[in-house]
Amino acid sequence: MSTSPSRVFAARLSGLPVFDPAGDQVGKIRDIVVVLRPGGLPPRVLGLVVEVFGRRSIFLPMTRVTHVDSGQVITTGVVNMRRFEQRPTETLVFGQMLDRQVTVRGTGVVGSVYDVAMEPERSRDWVISRVALQEGSKRFGRKGQTHVVEWRDVEGFAAPDGVQGATHLLAALDEMRPADLANVIHDLPPKRRAEIAAALDDERLADVLEELPEEDQVEILGALDNERAADVLEEMSPDDAADLIAELPPETAEKLLQLMDPEEAEDVRRLMSYEEHTAGGMMTTEPVILPPDATVADALAHVRNVELSPSLAALVYVVRPPLEPPTGRLLGVAHIQRLLREPPSTMVGHVLDSDIEPLRATSSLEDCARHLATYNLVAAPVVDDDGRLVGAVTVDDLLDHLLPENWRDTPGRPANPVRIGGTNPGGSRG
């Protein structure tokens, strides 16, 4: 790796693209795998955890990396697509080393690790050579002094059971989308997952939980105290919260529902009353709902809400009062494309699509899929027997229910196929 710089700080590698020799992107760096060594020897860098297209994490050995710096990483192009599984002897830099409390030998300095530096030795092996740490500040609101010290001068990495925060890890991963952060958390040991969950704010944790497999959701929620667990459930979309609560023991589920805001809990209870594989069981109760005398300007202001998914922002549901599900009678839907073509003062009741039959809460997954495909929709209203709007089914919720339960662990097909094969596909960690 003669073209690589002599030293690279790890935090700068988070999220960097990985390219093959032809210039096609293979994926993005999500972590760095090292093995700790006795006698004060610097940890050897075994390779990189790379998220390839399809949200699958694979292991890329350093022997297959030809160039690494703070702007990009280039690989030989021969990549083993087997899902990365951390071994007991391995340590993840972002997941397990950042935020570790360490001591600088002979100085009494104690601090939290916020970065580490890696560099190649003469043997061409990459090692962790420096540790960047920040002392705790005795003054409120002030950051403590920072130090960059040799690895051999640091104590504290050999104590895996110590309390470890997540401030610097989350700073390194701050710009990740919830789905990408969920993928990182999924690959961490349970103890570290719990520490990161404790450090995330309620809204961010709720977004991440919605992207995790159910077993991870249950494990993380179970590690929180009941009050915080209820707060996080309130931040989740009602349909995702209902799915998660349904996986909990009945007594735990009831306790959390009682701690939740009554209105939020009522939505969740209503969703839990429907059969799982029906429109009612997967719908959201929080679409954009307006009365017929609302204006196009009102409707556009509502769909600009950054918290709405694209599928929920595609339709406005127009009903008679009351406007909270179950609403008054559904009059029709207004498509975002139509709203954009109308004068802002036009009432939405004048631009309705009322020809499409709504779904029923008892409609099967197949009925929902057929309905969306027939009318080229990304969302559709769900009504009860009296024609009152009770929610909306979106295409992303439908896919979540149609795909296999372990779809997040199933390899996706990369947009630019990764070369697989060769005499040594680079899957070993020798």
Backbone torsions as a table, in degrees:
resi	resn	phi	psi	omega
1	MET	NA	52.0	-175.3
2	SER	-66.0	-23.8	-178.6
3	THR	-83.9	-4.8	-179.2
4	SER	-85.6	153.1	175.6
5	PRO	-66.0	160.5	-176.1
6	SER	-72.0	-24.3	-178.6
7	ARG	-146.5	136.1	-179.9
8	VAL	-131.3	129.9	175.0
9	PHE	-83.0	130.4	-169.1
10	ALA	-61.2	-42.1	-175.2
11	ALA	-58.9	-26.1	179.4
12	ARG	-74.7	-13.0	179.6
13	LEU	-87.3	-15.4	-176.0
14	SER	-59.9	123.3	177.8
15	GLY	81.3	0.0	-178.8
16	LEU	-67.4	146.3	177.4
17	PRO	-73.4	147.8	175.3
18	VAL	-113.6	126.5	-176.5
19	PHE	-115.1	152.3	171.0
20	ASP	-89.3	174.6	-175.7
21	PRO	-60.8	-23.8	-179.5
22	ALA	-81.3	-5.3	-179.8
23	GLY	92.3	4.9	177.1
24	ASP	-84.8	137.0	-178.4
25	GLN	-75.6	130.3	178.2
26	VAL	-89.8	-39.2	-177.6
27	GLY	174.9	-157.4	-180.0
28	LYS	-131.2	147.0	179.4
29	ILE	-73.6	129.1	177.2
30	ARG	-113.7	-22.3	177.4
31	ASP	-168.1	175.4	179.5
32	ILE	-128.2	131.7	-176.4
33	VAL	-101.2	125.3	178.9
34	VAL	-129.5	164.6	173.1
35	VAL	-124.7	125.2	178.9
36	LEU	-73.1	143.7	-178.5
37	ARG	-124.4	149.2	-177.6
38	PRO	-75.4	170.9	173.4
39	GLY	72.8	20.5	179.1
40	GLY	76.9	6.0	178.3
41	LEU	-68.2	142.0	179.9
42	PRO	-65.8	143.4	179.5
43	PRO	-59.8	140.5	177.2
44	ARG	-87.2	134.3	178.0
45	VAL	-84.4	114.3	-178.5
46	LEU	-81.4	-37.7	-177.2
47	GLY	172.3	-168.0	-176.1
48	LEU	-117.1	144.7	168.8
49	VAL	-91.5	118.4	-175.2
50	VAL	-117.0	129.0	174.8
51	GLU	-89.3	113.8	178.4
52	VAL	-89.2	171.0	-177.9
53	PHE	-62.2	133.6	-173.5
54	GLY	103.4	8.5	175.5
55	ARG	61.5	35.5	176.5
56	ARG	-105.9	131.1	179.0
57	SER	-94.5	128.5	178.8
58	ILE	-123.9	166.6	178.4
59	PHE	-100.8	128.0	177.5
60	LEU	-115.8	106.2	-178.6
61	PRO	-62.8	148.5	177.5
62	MET	-63.3	-24.2	177.3
63	THR	-66.8	-16.2	178.6
64	ARG	-102.0	7.4	178.9
65	VAL	-103.0	124.2	-178.2
66	THR	-100.1	-18.0	-179.6
67	HIS	-155.7	135.1	177.3
68	VAL	-144.2	129.1	172.2
69	ASP	-152.8	-169.9	-175.1
70	SER	-81.9	8.0	178.7
71	GLY	-115.8	-31.5	-179.3
72	GLN	-166.3	164.4	175.8
73	VAL	-129.1	136.4	180.0
74	ILE	-118.7	133.3	-179.5
75	THR	-114.1	169.0	179.1
76	THR	-68.8	-17.5	-178.0
77	GLY	94.9	-7.2	176.6
78	VAL	-99.9	106.3	-170.8
79	VAL	-127.3	132.6	174.2
80	ASN	-83.4	123.4	-173.8
81	MET	-89.4	9.0	176.8
82	ARG	-63.6	139.8	-177.9
83	ARG	-62.1	137.9	178.5
84	PHE	-67.4	131.3	173.3
85	GLU	-131.2	120.5	-177.8
86	GLN	-68.5	135.8	178.0
87	ARG	-93.1	156.7	-176.7
88	PRO	-57.7	-29.6	-177.6
89	THR	-85.1	-2.6	-174.3
90	GLU	-101.3	152.7	178.1
91	THR	-127.7	138.3	177.0
92	LEU	-94.3	129.8	-176.9
93	VAL	-63.6	-55.7	-178.2
94	PHE	-70.0	-44.4	-173.6
95	GLY	-72.4	-31.8	-170.9
96	GLN	-127.9	-18.2	-178.8
97	MET	-96.2	-39.9	178.4
98	LEU	-63.5	142.1	-179.4
99	ASP	76.4	3.1	175.6
100	ARG	-68.2	136.0	175.0
101	GLN	-81.6	120.6	-177.0
102	VAL	-130.4	165.7	-179.9
103	THR	-123.8	138.9	175.3
104	VAL	-89.4	119.5	-174.9
105	ARG	-56.5	135.2	173.4
106	GLY	76.3	1.9	-177.5
107	THR	-119.5	-22.0	-175.0
108	GLY	78.5	1.6	179.7
109	VAL	-74.0	126.4	176.5
110	VAL	-120.3	133.6	-178.7
111	GLY	-156.0	176.9	-179.3
112	SER	-105.3	130.9	-177.6
113	VAL	-70.1	124.6	175.8
114	TYR	-113.9	-7.6	175.6
115	ASP	-168.8	161.7	171.8
116	VAL	-137.0	154.2	179.0
117	ALA	-110.6	141.3	177.1
118	MET	-120.9	146.0	179.7
119	GLU	-152.4	155.9	-179.2
120	PRO	-81.9	143.7	172.9
121	GLU	-92.3	177.7	178.8
122	ARG	-61.7	-29.1	179.8
123	SER	-74.5	-2.8	-177.0
124	ARG	79.0	-4.6	172.2
125	ASP	-70.7	140.8	174.2
126	TRP	-92.0	140.3	-179.4
127	VAL	-134.1	159.9	171.6
128	ILE	-84.4	113.7	-172.0
129	SER	-106.3	-26.4	-176.9
130	ARG	-132.4	153.6	176.7
131	VAL	-127.1	127.5	176.3
132	ALA	-102.7	123.1	-177.2
133	LEU	-133.1	159.0	180.0
134	GLN	-125.2	125.5	177.9
135	GLU	-70.4	152.6	173.0
136	GLY	-71.5	139.7	-178.9
137	SER	-91.3	140.1	177.4
138	LYS	-85.4	-8.5	-179.8
139	ARG	-108.5	129.8	-177.9
140	PHE	-60.4	134.2	176.6
141	GLY	81.7	-1.9	180.0
142	ARG	-110.5	138.8	178.0
143	LYS	-81.5	145.1	179.3
144	GLY	-75.4	169.1	-179.1
145	GLN	-66.6	145.2	179.6
146	THR	-105.0	152.1	179.2
147	HIS	-140.5	146.7	169.1
148	VAL	-120.4	115.5	-172.5
149	VAL	-127.1	161.8	176.8
150	GLU	-65.7	147.6	178.9
151	TRP	-56.2	-42.5	-174.9
152	ARG	-64.9	-15.1	-178.7
153	ASP	-94.0	5.6	-174.9
154	VAL	-112.6	137.6	173.8
155	GLU	-119.6	143.0	174.6
156	GLY	133.9	-13.9	-178.9
157	PHE	-79.2	-13.4	-178.4
158	ALA	-89.6	10.5	-178.4
159	ALA	-114.3	83.1	-173.0
160	PRO	-69.3	-16.6	-174.2
161	ASP	-95.7	2.5	179.9
162	GLY	-69.6	160.8	176.6
163	VAL	-70.4	131.0	-175.8
164	GLN	-131.3	127.2	177.5
165	GLY	-79.6	-165.3	-178.8
166	ALA	-143.2	12.5	-174.2
167	THR	-58.3	-50.3	-174.6
168	HIS	-76.4	-31.7	174.3
169	LEU	-61.6	-47.9	-178.3
170	LEU	-67.0	-30.6	175.4
171	ALA	-64.6	-39.7	179.3
172	ALA	-67.8	-28.1	-176.1
173	LEU	-107.3	14.0	-168.8
174	ASP	-57.6	-37.8	-173.4
175	GLU	-90.2	4.5	178.4
176	MET	-68.3	144.5	170.1
177	ARG	-69.5	154.4	-179.5
178	PRO	-52.9	-39.0	-179.2
179	ALA	-64.4	-37.7	179.8
180	ASP	-72.3	-40.5	177.6
181	LEU	-65.2	-36.7	176.7
182	ALA	-61.3	-37.6	179.7
183	ASN	-65.7	-38.8	176.9
184	VAL	-65.1	-47.6	-178.0
185	ILE	-62.6	-37.8	-179.1
186	HIS	-58.6	-32.4	-176.2
187	ASP	-87.5	-0.9	-177.6
188	LEU	-90.8	159.4	174.2
189	PRO	-63.6	152.9	-177.3
190	PRO	-53.7	-40.9	-179.0
191	LYS	-60.9	-43.2	-179.1
192	ARG	-70.6	-35.1	176.4
193	ARG	-59.1	-43.5	-179.1
194	ALA	-65.0	-38.0	179.7
195	GLU	-66.0	-39.7	179.3
196	ILE	-69.4	-41.0	177.9
197	ALA	-60.0	-38.3	-180.0
198	ALA	-66.3	-28.8	-177.1
199	ALA	-86.8	-21.5	179.8
200	LEU	-74.8	147.7	173.6
201	ASP	-75.2	165.9	-172.0
202	ASP	-58.1	-44.1	-176.3
203	GLU	-66.7	-44.2	180.0
204	ARG	-65.8	-41.5	178.7
205	LEU	-64.4	-39.6	178.2
206	ALA	-61.2	-43.5	179.2
207	ASP	-62.5	-39.8	-179.4
208	VAL	-70.0	-42.8	179.9
209	LEU	-57.5	-38.2	-179.3
210	GLU	-62.5	-19.6	-177.9
211	GLU	-100.0	-2.6	-176.8
212	LEU	-95.6	155.7	171.8
213	PRO	-60.9	155.6	-174.8
214	GLU	-58.4	-38.2	-177.7
215	GLU	-65.3	-36.5	176.1
216	ASP	-68.2	-40.6	178.2
217	GLN	-57.4	-48.6	-177.5
218	VAL	-63.9	-42.2	-179.0
219	GLU	-63.2	-46.8	-177.8
220	ILE	-67.9	-44.2	179.8
221	LEU	-63.0	-37.6	-179.1
222	GLY	-66.8	-22.2	179.5
223	ALA	-83.2	-9.5	179.5
224	LEU	-90.9	153.8	171.9
225	ASP	-70.2	158.3	-171.9
226	ASN	-59.6	-38.7	-178.8
227	GLU	-62.5	-45.5	-179.0
228	ARG	-70.7	-37.8	178.6
229	ALA	-58.6	-41.4	178.4
230	ALA	-65.4	-39.9	178.5
231	ASP	-62.6	-41.2	-179.9
232	VAL	-66.9	-41.7	178.5
233	LEU	-60.4	-35.8	178.0
234	GLU	-64.7	-30.7	-179.5
235	GLU	-79.8	-18.7	178.7
236	MET	-76.3	156.2	173.1
237	SER	-64.6	144.2	-174.3
238	PRO	-54.8	-37.9	-178.5
239	ASP	-67.3	-40.2	177.7
240	ASP	-69.5	-38.1	177.3
241	ALA	-63.6	-40.7	179.3
242	ALA	-63.7	-42.3	179.4
243	ASP	-62.5	-40.7	-179.0
244	LEU	-69.5	-46.5	-179.0
245	ILE	-61.5	-33.8	179.4
246	ALA	-64.4	-20.8	179.9
247	GLU	-87.4	-8.5	-177.4
248	LEU	-87.7	158.1	172.6
249	PRO	-56.9	142.2	-174.8
250	PRO	-52.8	-40.8	-177.9
251	GLU	-68.4	-37.2	176.7
252	THR	-67.3	-43.5	179.6
253	ALA	-59.0	-44.9	-178.4
254	GLU	-66.6	-38.2	179.6
255	LYS	-63.0	-43.1	-179.8
256	LEU	-68.7	-38.5	178.4
257	LEU	-62.6	-36.8	179.4
258	GLN	-70.2	-28.0	179.7
259	LEU	-82.4	-19.1	-178.8
260	MET	-73.8	160.8	172.8
261	ASP	-55.8	133.9	-175.1
262	PRO	-54.0	-40.8	-179.8
263	GLU	-68.1	-41.6	177.4
264	GLU	-63.8	-43.0	179.9
265	ALA	-63.8	-36.8	-179.8
266	GLU	-63.4	-41.7	176.8
267	ASP	-60.6	-44.3	-178.2
268	VAL	-65.2	-44.1	179.5
269	ARG	-60.6	-41.0	-179.4
270	ARG	-62.8	-42.8	179.4
271	LEU	-65.7	-36.5	179.9
272	MET	-69.7	-15.6	-179.9
273	SER	-78.5	-14.2	-179.9
274	TYR	-90.0	155.8	174.6
275	GLU	-63.1	145.4	-172.8
276	GLU	-59.6	-48.5	-173.4
277	HIS	-94.6	52.1	177.1
278	THR	-134.6	169.8	176.7
279	ALA	-59.0	-41.3	179.0
280	GLY	-63.2	-34.5	-177.3
281	GLY	-75.5	-18.5	-178.1
282	MET	-120.2	-3.3	-176.0
283	MET	-72.8	161.5	171.0
284	THR	-101.7	146.7	179.2
285	THR	-99.4	12.6	-176.1
286	GLU	-125.0	47.6	172.2
287	PRO	-75.5	177.0	176.9
288	VAL	-81.4	113.1	-175.8
289	ILE	-118.1	128.8	-179.2
290	LEU	-138.0	156.4	173.7
291	PRO	-80.1	164.0	-176.2
292	PRO	-66.4	-21.6	-179.4
293	ASP	-89.9	4.0	172.5
294	ALA	-68.9	150.9	-178.5
295	THR	-90.8	165.7	174.5
296	VAL	-59.1	-38.0	177.8
297	ALA	-61.2	-40.5	176.5
298	ASP	-60.5	-46.1	-177.8
299	ALA	-62.1	-45.2	-179.2
300	LEU	-65.3	-34.5	176.7
301	ALA	-63.5	-38.9	179.6
302	HIS	-68.7	-42.2	-176.4
303	VAL	-75.8	-10.2	175.2
304	ARG	-76.9	-7.9	-179.8
305	ASN	-54.4	119.9	-175.8
306	VAL	-65.6	-18.8	-178.5
307	GLU	-81.8	-10.4	178.3
308	LEU	-78.3	137.2	171.8
309	SER	-71.1	157.3	179.1
310	PRO	-55.5	-36.6	-178.9
311	SER	-69.7	-36.4	177.6
312	LEU	-73.0	-28.9	179.9
313	ALA	-80.2	-5.9	-176.2
314	ALA	-78.1	-22.2	-176.2
315	LEU	-132.7	145.5	169.7
316	VAL	-113.4	130.1	-176.2
317	TYR	-99.3	120.5	-173.7
318	VAL	-106.1	124.4	-172.2
319	VAL	-139.0	164.6	167.0
320	ARG	-78.2	149.4	176.4
321	PRO	-59.2	150.3	4.4
322	PRO	-76.7	162.2	-174.6
323	LEU	-96.0	-6.7	177.0
324	GLU	-93.9	132.5	178.6
325	PRO	-59.0	139.8	-7.8
326	PRO	-71.0	127.4	-173.9
327	THR	-83.3	-171.4	165.8
328	GLY	-72.4	-173.0	-175.2
329	ARG	-60.0	136.7	176.3
330	LEU	-73.1	126.9	179.9
331	LEU	-95.4	-29.1	-179.6
332	GLY	157.1	-172.5	179.6
333	VAL	-124.7	152.4	175.3
334	ALA	-115.3	122.9	-178.8
335	HIS	-81.0	141.5	-177.1
336	ILE	-58.7	-36.9	180.0
337	GLN	-63.2	-38.6	179.4
338	ARG	-68.7	-41.4	-179.4
339	LEU	-60.4	-37.6	-178.6
340	LEU	-67.8	-20.4	-178.9
341	ARG	-93.6	-7.0	-174.5
342	GLU	-100.3	152.8	173.7
343	PRO	-59.7	142.9	-176.0
344	PRO	-58.3	-27.3	-176.8
345	SER	-83.6	-7.3	179.7
346	THR	-65.0	139.2	176.8
347	MET	-79.1	139.6	-176.9
348	VAL	-64.2	-23.6	177.2
349	GLY	-62.8	-16.5	-179.0
350	HIS	-94.5	-5.2	-177.1
351	VAL	-124.6	31.6	-174.6
352	LEU	-81.9	146.6	164.9
353	ASP	-99.6	104.8	-177.3
354	SER	-111.9	10.1	-177.0
355	ASP	-87.4	-21.0	-176.3
356	ILE	-84.9	126.1	177.8
357	GLU	-68.7	133.7	177.8
358	PRO	-74.6	163.8	173.8
359	LEU	-78.7	157.4	172.5
360	ARG	-99.5	154.9	-179.5
361	ALA	-60.9	-24.4	-179.0
362	THR	-91.2	0.6	-179.6
363	SER	-60.3	138.6	-179.4
364	SER	-76.1	167.9	176.8
365	LEU	-58.8	-40.1	179.5
366	GLU	-64.1	-41.3	177.9
367	ASP	-61.9	-41.8	179.8
368	CYS	-63.9	-45.5	-179.6
369	ALA	-62.3	-43.6	179.8
370	ARG	-63.4	-40.7	-179.0
371	HIS	-63.1	-49.0	-179.5
372	LEU	-64.1	-40.0	-179.4
373	ALA	-68.9	-40.2	-177.8
374	THR	-62.3	-42.4	-175.1
375	TYR	-102.5	10.9	178.1
376	ASN	53.1	49.4	-177.4
377	LEU	-108.1	154.7	171.1
378	VAL	-106.8	-3.4	176.9
379	ALA	-160.1	159.1	-179.4
380	ALA	-152.5	146.8	179.1
381	PRO	-74.0	151.1	175.6
382	VAL	-121.8	129.2	-177.7
383	VAL	-122.6	161.5	174.6
384	ASP	-91.9	-172.2	-175.9
385	ASP	-65.5	-19.1	179.5
386	ASP	-96.7	8.5	178.7
387	GLY	77.1	16.8	179.0
388	ARG	-89.9	138.8	179.5
389	LEU	-70.4	125.9	177.6
390	VAL	-113.2	-11.1	179.6
391	GLY	168.0	-169.4	179.0
392	ALA	-142.5	140.7	174.9
393	VAL	-98.9	128.9	177.3
394	THR	-108.8	157.9	-177.1
395	VAL	-64.5	-32.2	179.6
396	ASP	-69.9	-37.1	175.7
397	ASP	-66.3	-38.6	179.4
398	LEU	-62.9	-44.4	179.5
399	LEU	-63.2	-39.3	177.9
400	ASP	-56.9	-35.6	-177.9
401	HIS	-86.8	-26.0	-179.4
402	LEU	-82.8	-30.6	179.8
403	LEU	-73.0	156.3	176.8
404	PRO	-58.9	153.4	-176.9
405	GLU	-57.4	-32.4	-177.4
406	ASN	-98.2	27.9	-175.0
407	TRP	-61.3	-27.6	179.9
408	ARG	-68.1	-23.3	179.9
409	ASP	-96.7	2.1	-178.0
410	THR	-94.0	132.4	-176.7
411	PRO	-63.4	134.8	172.8
412	GLY	-90.3	162.7	178.7
413	ARG	-86.4	119.3	-177.1
414	PRO	-62.3	149.7	176.8
415	ALA	-63.7	-42.3	172.4
416	ASN	-109.5	104.8	-172.1
417	PRO	-52.8	134.3	178.2
418	VAL	-84.8	132.1	-179.4
419	ARG	-64.1	126.7	-179.6
420	ILE	-120.8	135.1	177.9
421	GLY	125.8	-152.9	-177.0
422	GLY	89.1	174.7	-176.8
423	THR	-71.1	-31.8	176.6
424	ASN	-140.0	98.5	-174.9
425	PRO	-70.4	3.7	173.0
426	GLY	80.0	29.1	-178.8
427	GLY	-95.8	-10.2	-175.1
428	SER	-85.2	156.1	175.0
429	ARG	-123.2	75.9	-175.5
430	GLY	-83.0	NA	NA
